[in-house]
Amino acid sequence: MRLSPLVLAALLGGSLLTACGPSGLEKTLPEPPSPARTGPALPLTPVRQPVDLAKFDTDPCGLLTKEQVAAVVADPPDIVSPRRSSTEEAVGCVWTSGKSPAVSVLKPLTEPKTLAALKDTPRRVAGAMDSWTEVSVSGLPAAIFHETSGANDCAVGVAVTDTDMLIFSYRGEGAPSVYWDKDRCGGVLKTAEFVLGNLRSG
């Protein structure tokens, strides 16, 4: 499976439901969100602190609160439209505001389904996903990478179990949000931190 078509299919579907709210709405957040906390690279397998994906499988679009949508998609969040995405290749959610690139979280259903498998794909080995930087997010193995040249996208793959990963991404032209206009990967990492925390809560 090539990852780019997977993400593009989801984002194209999500772009059909963009919504623009009335201008002049007040921001939800009193101050910019803090950067995500990342740690050193971890072995990609085994995953020592696996995440239960039951909430993701039931309602992936419910994994960001209103304040979190404001922090990583658009503030005010009332202009954001979440759309559940389900294809043969991946399931998840895409958030769009009509003014910024789409923000998505997807779980691949076809190979590569794990971060270790993604690292070993011919595309990655050939340099098509540079730069590949391994870190950890919320105690889980993760990698930051770009699927295309330039600064218009950023993705973060996170190994959530020994058999699954989640891929968080910003795709599209323009500023991803008022808070991450100069740091797309920072915004993607913050999205991952939020979603993983919500999956583990309750």
ABEGO torsion letter per residue (X at the ends): XBAAAAAAAAAAAAAAABBBBBBGBBBABABBBBBBBBBBBBBAOBBABBBBAAAAAABAAAABBAAAAAAAABOBAAABBBBBBBBAABBEBBBBAGABBBBBBBBBABOBABAAAAAABAAAAAGAAOBBBBBBBGGBBBBBBBABBEAABBBBBBBABAABBBBBBBBEBEBABAAAAABAAAAAAAAAAAAAAAAABX
